[in-house]
Amino acid sequence: MNYRIQHLDEFLIIGQEIELTNSQKENLQISTSFWRQFNMNLKTYCLSQNGHWVKYALMTRRQNQLYYFCAIPQTMAIPDGFTSKRIKAHQYMVVEHIGPMHQIYQTYQKIYTQLLPQSQYQPVNSEFIHFEKYDYRFHWNSDHSVIEIWIPVTDKQKPMYTV
């Protein structure tokens, strides 16, 4: 499995959040349904993107509960029902999931059980576990669909500092 290490400057996103369960199967259904609602909300507030669109999905954990946050880049005021989040500048391991959406958990399993442990990088504690970046290459059930998975990391050899 290939990856790249990339520094990403700080940026702002706006979006909406939903609570997940401990079941991957249920979470796939929840997130799929939530994306439909989120996309409808984007249209309602005239936030649909044209041309070179980009969307994000963040996975966060608070008090041992998982949350899924769908978002777009923040370019204007925040509409009712949306929340703004700041993604801090950081170094990321970027892995491409290639294939249908329902196979993404297989990619995550390889990342966290094989790729990260065998690499010189380790995940860092951040406001989120990882985020997915969607763009024109994403097509729900296509074998050629691409989703970028961004995991905040640090070099295992460097001491970790928390800010």
N, C-alpha and C positions, 0 to 999 in steps of 0.2 A: 504494500500500500504506500503510495507516494504522498509526500507532504512538502510544504514550504514553510519557512519561518518568515514572518512579515511583521514589521512595526506598523501600527495603525495609530494615527493621530486621533485625539479626542473628537467626538461628534455627538450631536443630539438626535434623539429619535422621539417620536410620539406614537402611542399605541394603546392597546387594551390588553387586559390580563384575564386568565381563567385558571382556576385551580385544577390540578391533575390528580390522578390516583396512583396507586403502586402497581398497576397493571399496564404493561406496554400495549396490549391489545386495546384496552379501554382508552388509553391516552392517545393512541393513533386515531380512534374514532372521535374523541373529544377535540383534538387539535384540528382534524379535518373539518368538523362541523364549525368550530370556532373561526377558522379561516374564511369560510363562507360568510359568516356573520360579520366578521371584520371587514371583508371586501365590500359588503353591502353598506356598512357604516362609512367607509371611505367615499363611496358614491354619494351617500346622503349628505355628507359635509363637503362635497366637491373636492376631495383630496386624492382622487384617482390620478395616477401618474401616467404621463404619455411618453412615448419614445423609449428612452433608456431608463426604465423603471428599476427600482430596487426595493426589496422588503426584507424585514428581519424577523426572526423568532428567537427569543431568549428563553433559556431554561434557568429558573432561579429556585433556590431552596430557602425557606424561612420556617423556623420552628419545626423542622423535619417534614415539611410539606412542600411538594413541587408545584411550581406555577409556570405557566406558558404565557409569554408576552409577545403578541404580534405587533409589528411596528413598521413605520416608514421614516425616512429622514425628516427631521423637523425643519420646516421652512417658513412657518407662519405661526400665528396664535394657536393655542391649544383649544380645540373644540370641546364642548361638554362631553363627558364620558371617556375622554382620552387622557392619558398621563404622559408626561415628559420624563425621559431618562437620559442621563449623561453616560456615554460609554467613554471611559477614561483611556488616554493613550497607553498603549501596552504592546508587548511583543506577543504574537499569536502563532500557534501551530495551525495551519490551514490545510484541511483535508477535503477533497471533493468526493461527495457521495454521487455516484453515477448509477442511475437506474430509477425504477419506480419508487414512489414515496413509501409504499408499504415495506420496502426493504431497508429503510434507513437505520433501523435498530441493529441490523447485522453490521452495518458500517460502524455504528457507535461501539458495538461490542469489540470489534477489531481494534478500534482506536484505543479504548481504555484497557483492554486486556493484553494487547500485543504491541501496538505501535508506540504508545507512550512509555511503557515499561522498558522497551528495547532501545529507546532513543536517549539522547543526552538531555532531554527536557522533562519537566514535571509541571503539572497544572498548578496554578496559584489560586489562593483564595481571593475571590473577587465578588462583585455584586451579583454575578451570574456564573453558572457552571460553564456554559459555552453559548454561542449564538450561531444561528443558521442564516446565511445570506442567500436570498433568492434574486435572480435577475432573468433576463430574456432566455437564458438556457434552461430554465425550469419548466417542465411539462409533467403534470401529476403522475401519469402512469406510463410514461415513455421509458424504454430501456436506455435512452440517450439523455434523459433529464439530468441536470447538474444542480446540486445544492452544495454551497461551500459551508463547511463547519469550521468555526473559529474558536479555538480554545486558548485562553490566556495562559502563557507558560513562562517559565524561567529556566535557565541552564542549571542542571543538577549540581554542577561544580561550583556555582556561585552561591554565596550565602544569600538567603532570602530575608528581605527587610519588609516590614509592614509599615504602611503610612497611615 
